[in-house]
Amino acid sequence: MLENLKQLVWELNLELPKNRLVTMTSGNVSARDLETGYVVIKPSGVPYERLAPADMVVVDLNGQVIEGSRKPSVDTDTHLYIYRNRDDVNGGVHTHSPYATSFAVLGQGIPPVLTSVADIFGGPVPIGPYAAVGGEQIGRAVLEHIGESPAILMKNHGVFAIGPTPELALKAAVVLEDVAKIVHLAMLKGTPLEIPEHEVARAHHYYQTMYGQKQSC
Ligand SMILES: [Zn+2]
């Protein structure tokens, strides 16, 4: 079942090591099927190079495995909490990507000091509190602090990115790591300069309405 979505989720999971967002088996991508409401997610603890589309696990919104011989990711509860509580979210990504996570270790968000922060995040990349893995704590903390942003840094942990599609959630996770690396380098030289709030709002609106091949969507 959901062969196309399993293929897509498998491909997007492989983007994590390709973009150097994960090491070993950490990280995961999930997507919600719009028709059935089921969620397809990476299995737990299988190395990326050994993953196949058929390894992706189909679960319902309560975490019941609908199809798949593997155990779903340990972060499944977090993804499902987000899907249950945000109808606009159909894709989720979790990584411990190193530059972004270094800000999470310091308990710092990333201020809007780059046009790409304004474009993609529409304001500072928020920082959420520490929350223990397992159960609903992380999902609840993510939604309490993420606001309108497509990604959040969770203190002492890593990145959670969400989107109306899994591709957009992945894009937010990739851009966040790139932004975090640039801001990290800038902080070695001095104090990053923030873009004024009104310009962040203007740039965000412009990017969200004008970027890409809109006429074909
Ligand atoms: Zn994690």
Residues whose N, C-alpha, C, O or C-beta is under 5 A from the ligand:
A	BS01	ZN	G158
